[in-house]
């Protein structure tokens, strides 16, 4: 029976998506969903999380409701499905009442298989009334780390999910997906979504094609220029901690002759979308951004990710760095670090934050990323062990391993 299911899934994979084989973890996750069992899937960036709920949905009756945190992410996935001839739509605030009503009408009449919504939509009375009439059989929670108050992109509106499900006449299956979640965050996701019995599938966090490096420097501008000189005509993302720093770094690069665009929440939606499109299409090779950029961006040939400032936690860093090398080819992830980064993040964590428990938790997470920036050990081993993977040896493919290999004391001892 198991062999028959596996064969059927591979035939469906070939038919709907044109792939000959599953990536690591995909078939196990899809099998859980096909067998109507809840699942929490933790797969690294670029491992094909969306296929894990799209494929089984096509083999099941009813509508799949996909809860996603970003409009751009919803739009990209819905458009990709429609390009394959699969009924998909998304709801956002830009739709007028006629467009909104047409999508709901088409969904109720079987023309939409996948409906993408933001978590805020689940509290809307009109949408709840629609959902009660729709045959929603699967709720797929994308970027599920947003559910957890201990996750790095916590969104309180994700708490709406269990209440929304209670309104439905028949409880749908719930499947949650994320690329970065520690064991504690995974437990919190299961609790918040009320799927304690769910199968947890962790396919591994390692991205062997990524080269991690931390450079401690007092002159970040010079360090950035030296790095970019080695990556001419390659696509890359430069992350900064604040909007102001994005503006300054973008202006600096333009003055140095680089074609670079900015991206942060202070820009108009039209400029953000235009700059993202220029980058995704390869018309501009460098985009300088806050953490508002990147979640769900489908660009496989990003050859480098530079963090001009240290992020506030390891989860944020690993997810943002993971936007490099999604095509499986070598890519470099550089973190430029100085002690001023600690002060910036400490301020950002404490600014207008009355929840002392949350603040204390964030400061402890900050301490972990500071330790990462100052360790002399293998960087990949540090990252993987942070997410709970046991690592027997150093990777010999990160900045610290390279530096240790060339260290004078090693040559002196003939190691």
C-alpha positions in Angstrom: 0.0 0.0 0.0 2.8 2.4 0.9 4.5 1.7 -2.4 1.3 2.4 -4.3 0.9 5.7 -2.5 4.5 6.6 -3.2 4.1 5.8 -6.9 0.8 7.8 -7.1 2.5 10.8 -5.5 5.4 10.7 -7.9 3.1 10.5 -10.9 1.2 13.5 -9.5 4.4 15.3 -9.0 5.4 14.7 -12.6 1.9 15.6 -13.9 1.3 18.8 -12.0 4.8 20.2 -11.5 7.0 18.5 -14.0 9.5 17.1 -11.4 10.8 13.6 -11.5 11.6 13.2 -7.8 10.9 14.7 -4.4 13.4 16.8 -2.4 14.3 15.7 1.1 11.4 15.6 3.4 8.7 16.4 0.9 7.3 13.0 0.3 7.0 12.3 4.1 5.1 15.6 4.6 2.8 15.1 1.7 2.0 11.5 2.8 1.0 12.8 6.3 -1.4 15.3 4.7 -2.8 12.7 2.2 -3.6 10.5 5.2 -5.4 13.4 6.9 -2.9 13.9 9.7 -1.8 17.4 10.9 1.9 18.2 10.3 4.5 20.8 11.2 7.2 20.9 8.5 10.5 22.6 9.0 12.5 22.7 5.8 15.4 25.0 4.8 14.8 28.0 2.5 14.6 26.8 -1.1 13.6 23.2 -0.1 10.1 23.4 -1.7 7.8 24.0 1.2 4.9 25.3 -0.9 4.8 22.1 -3.0 4.2 20.1 0.3 0.7 21.5 0.6 0.0 22.2 -3.0 0.5 18.7 -4.3 -1.7 16.9 -1.7 -4.4 19.5 -2.1 -4.7 18.7 -5.8 -5.4 15.1 -4.8 -8.0 16.0 -2.2 -11.5 17.4 -2.4 -12.3 20.9 -1.2 -10.5 24.2 -0.9 -7.1 24.9 0.6 -6.9 28.1 2.6 -3.3 29.3 2.7 -2.5 31.8 5.5 0.5 33.9 4.5 2.1 37.0 6.1 3.0 39.1 3.0 1.0 40.2 0.0 4.0 39.7 -2.3 4.3 36.1 -1.1 0.6 35.4 -1.7 0.7 37.0 -5.1 3.8 35.1 -6.3 2.5 31.7 -5.2 -1.0 32.3 -6.6 0.3 33.5 -10.0 2.7 30.5 -10.2 -0.2 28.1 -9.7 -2.4 29.9 -12.3 0.5 29.7 -14.7 0.2 25.9 -14.4 -3.5 26.0 -15.0 -4.5 25.6 -11.4 -7.2 27.7 -9.8 -5.7 30.1 -7.3 -6.5 33.6 -5.9 -5.5 35.9 -3.1 -7.3 38.5 -1.1 -5.7 41.8 -0.1 -6.6 45.4 0.7 -6.0 46.6 -2.8 -9.0 44.7 -4.2 -12.2 46.7 -4.8 -15.5 45.3 -3.6 -16.3 43.8 -7.1 -13.0 42.0 -7.3 -13.3 40.8 -3.8 -16.8 39.5 -4.4 -15.9 37.8 -7.6 -13.0 35.8 -5.9 -15.3 34.6 -3.2 -18.0 33.7 -5.7 -15.5 31.8 -7.9 -14.2 30.0 -4.8 -17.6 28.8 -3.7 -18.3 27.6 -7.3 -15.2 25.4 -7.6 -13.0 27.7 -9.8 -10.5 28.4 -7.0 -8.7 25.6 -5.4 -6.1 27.6 -3.4 -7.2 30.8 -1.7 -4.4 32.9 -0.1 -5.2 35.3 2.8 -3.3 37.3 5.4 -4.0 36.3 9.1 -5.8 39.6 9.7 -8.5 38.5 7.2 -9.6 35.6 9.5 -11.2 38.1 11.9 -13.3 39.8 9.2 -17.0 39.0 9.6 -17.7 39.0 5.9 -14.9 36.5 5.3 -16.0 34.3 8.2 -19.5 34.2 6.7 -18.0 33.1 3.4 -15.8 30.5 5.0 -18.8 28.9 6.7 -20.2 28.2 3.3 -17.0 27.1 1.6 -15.7 23.5 1.7 -12.3 24.3 3.4 -10.6 21.0 3.9 -7.0 22.1 4.5 -5.6 25.2 6.2 -1.9 25.6 5.3 -0.1 28.0 7.6 2.9 29.4 5.8 5.9 31.0 7.6 4.5 29.4 10.7 7.2 30.8 13.0 5.1 34.0 12.9 2.6 32.1 15.1 5.1 31.9 18.0 5.7 34.8 20.4 9.2 33.4 20.7 9.7 33.4 16.9 11.7 36.0 15.1 8.7 37.5 13.1 5.9 37.2 15.6 2.5 38.3 14.2 -0.3 38.5 16.9 -2.9 38.1 14.1 -1.8 34.5 13.7 -3.6 33.9 17.0 -6.8 34.2 15.0 -6.3 30.9 13.3 -7.8 28.5 16.0 -10.7 30.8 16.6 -11.4 31.0 12.9 -11.3 27.2 12.6 -13.9 26.9 15.4 -16.3 28.9 13.3 -16.2 26.4 10.4 -18.9 23.7 10.3 -16.3 21.0 9.8 -12.8 21.1 11.2 -10.2 21.2 8.4 -6.8 19.6 8.5 -4.0 22.0 9.6 -0.5 21.9 8.2 2.2 24.4 9.2 5.4 25.3 7.4 8.6 27.2 8.3 12.3 27.3 7.5 13.6 28.4 10.9 12.3 27.2 14.2 14.1 26.0 17.3 12.6 23.2 19.3 11.0 25.7 21.7 9.4 27.6 18.9 8.2 24.4 17.3 6.5 23.4 20.6 4.9 26.9 20.8 3.6 26.6 17.2 1.9 23.3 17.9 0.3 24.7 21.0 -0.9 28.0 19.4 -2.4 26.2 16.4 -3.9 23.5 18.7 -2.3 20.7 16.8 -0.3 19.1 19.6 -0.6 15.6 18.1 0.9 16.8 14.7 3.7 15.0 13.1 6.8 17.2 13.2 9.1 16.7 10.2 12.5 18.4 10.3 14.4 17.8 7.1 17.6 19.5 8.4 18.8 23.0 8.5 22.1 22.7 6.7 22.7 24.6 3.4 26.0 23.1 2.3 26.4 25.5 -0.7 26.4 28.6 1.6 29.7 29.9 2.9 29.3 31.8 6.2 31.7 34.5 7.3 31.8 37.1 10.1 34.1 40.0 9.6 34.7 42.2 12.7 35.5 45.6 11.3 35.5 49.3 12.4 35.2 50.4 8.7 32.1 48.7 7.3 32.0 50.9 4.1 35.6 49.8 3.1 34.8 46.2 4.1 31.6 46.2 1.9 33.5 47.7 -1.1 36.2 45.1 -0.8 33.6 42.3 -0.7 31.6 43.7 -3.7 34.8 44.0 -5.7 35.0 40.2 -5.6 31.4 39.8 -6.6 31.1 42.0 -9.6 27.9 41.6 -11.7 26.5 39.1 -9.2 23.1 39.5 -7.5 23.0 40.1 -3.9 21.1 41.5 -0.9 22.5 43.9 1.7 20.5 43.9 4.9 20.6 46.9 7.3 19.1 47.3 10.8 17.2 50.5 10.2 15.6 52.5 7.4 18.1 55.3 7.8 21.0 52.9 7.4 19.4 51.6 4.2 19.3 55.1 2.8 22.9 55.8 3.8 24.3 52.6 2.4 22.3 52.9 -0.8 23.5 56.4 -1.4 27.1 55.4 -0.6 27.0 52.5 -3.1 25.5 54.7 -5.9 28.3 57.3 -5.3 30.8 54.4 -5.7 29.3 53.6 -9.1 27.1 50.6 -8.1 23.5 50.3 -9.4 21.7 49.7 -6.1 18.1 50.2 -5.0 16.6 50.6 -1.6 13.7 48.7 0.1 12.1 49.4 3.5 8.6 49.9 5.0 8.9 53.7 4.8 8.7 53.7 1.0 5.5 53.8 -0.9 4.0 50.4 -1.9 4.6 51.3 -5.6 8.3 52.0 -5.1 8.8 48.9 -3.0 7.1 46.7 -5.6 9.0 48.3 -8.5 12.4 47.9 -6.8 11.6 44.3 -5.9 10.6 43.6 -9.5 13.8 45.2 -10.9 15.8 43.0 -8.6 13.9 39.8 -9.2 14.1 40.3 -13.0 17.9 40.9 -12.8 17.7 44.5 -14.0 19.4 45.6 -10.8 21.9 43.4 -9.1 22.0 44.9 -5.6 19.2 45.7 -3.3 19.8 47.3 0.1 17.0 46.5 2.6 15.6 46.1 6.1 14.2 42.8 7.1 11.0 43.9 5.4 12.5 42.5 2.2 12.8 38.9 1.2 10.3 36.6 2.7 9.1 34.4 -0.1 11.0 36.2 -2.8 11.5 33.6 -5.6 14.9 34.5 -6.9 17.3 31.5 -7.2 20.5 33.2 -8.3 21.2 35.4 -5.3 25.0 34.9 -5.0 25.6 36.8 -1.8 23.8 38.2 1.3 25.6 40.8 3.3 24.4 41.8 6.8 25.7 45.4 7.2 24.4 45.3 10.7 24.1 42.3 13.0 20.5 41.0 13.2 18.7 40.8 16.6 18.7 37.0 16.7 20.1 33.8 15.0 16.7 32.8 13.5 16.4 36.1 11.6 20.0 35.9 10.4 19.7 32.3 9.2 16.5 33.0 7.3 17.8 36.1 5.7 21.1 34.6 4.8 19.2 31.6 3.4 17.9 33.7 0.6 21.3 33.2 -1.1 22.0 30.2 -3.3 18.5 28.8 -3.7 19.7 27.3 -7.0 22.1 25.1 -5.0 25.2 26.8 -6.4 27.8 28.3 -4.1 26.9 31.6 -2.5 28.4 33.7 0.3 26.9 35.1 3.5 28.9 37.8 5.1 28.1 39.5 8.4 29.9 42.7 9.2 30.1 43.2 12.9 31.2 45.8 15.4 30.2 46.5 19.0 27.8 49.3 17.9 25.5 46.6 16.5 24.8 45.4 20.0 23.8 48.9 21.1 21.5 49.4 18.1 19.7 46.1 18.7 19.4 46.6 22.4 17.7 50.0 21.7 15.4 48.5 19.1 14.4 45.7 21.5 13.7 48.0 24.4 12.1 50.9 22.5 8.4 51.4 23.5 8.3 47.7 24.7 6.2 47.4 27.9 6.3 43.5 28.0 9.3 42.8 30.2 9.1 39.0 29.7 9.2 39.5 26.0 12.1 42.0 26.3 14.1 39.7 28.5 13.6 36.9 26.0 14.7 39.1 23.1 17.8 40.2 24.9 18.8 36.5 25.5 18.3 35.8 21.8 20.5 38.9 21.1 23.2 37.4 23.3 23.2 34.2 21.1 23.9 36.1 17.9 26.6 38.2 19.6 28.2 34.9 20.6 28.0 33.7 17.0 29.7 36.9 15.9 32.6 36.4 18.3 33.1 32.7 18.2 36.4 31.4 16.8 34.8 28.0 16.1 33.0 26.6 13.1 30.2 29.0 12.1 28.1 26.3 10.4 28.4 24.0 13.4 27.3 26.9 15.7 24.2 27.6 13.5 23.1 23.9 13.2 23.6 23.2 16.9 21.5 26.3 17.7 18.6 24.7 15.8 19.1 21.4 17.6 21.1 19.4 15.1 24.0 17.3 16.3 27.2 18.0 14.4 30.2 15.7 14.8 32.9 17.9 13.1 33.7 21.3 11.6 32.5 22.1 8.1 35.8 23.3 6.7 33.7 25.6 4.5 33.2 28.8 6.5 35.2 31.9 7.3 36.4 30.6 10.7 37.3 27.2 9.4 39.3 28.8 6.6 41.0 31.2 9.0 41.8 28.4 11.5 43.3 26.3 8.8 45.7 29.1 7.8 46.5 30.2 11.4 50.2 30.7 12.2 50.0 28.6 15.3 48.8 25.6 13.3 51.7 25.9 10.9 54.1 26.3 13.8 52.8 23.1 15.4 52.6 21.4 11.9 48.9 20.6 12.3 
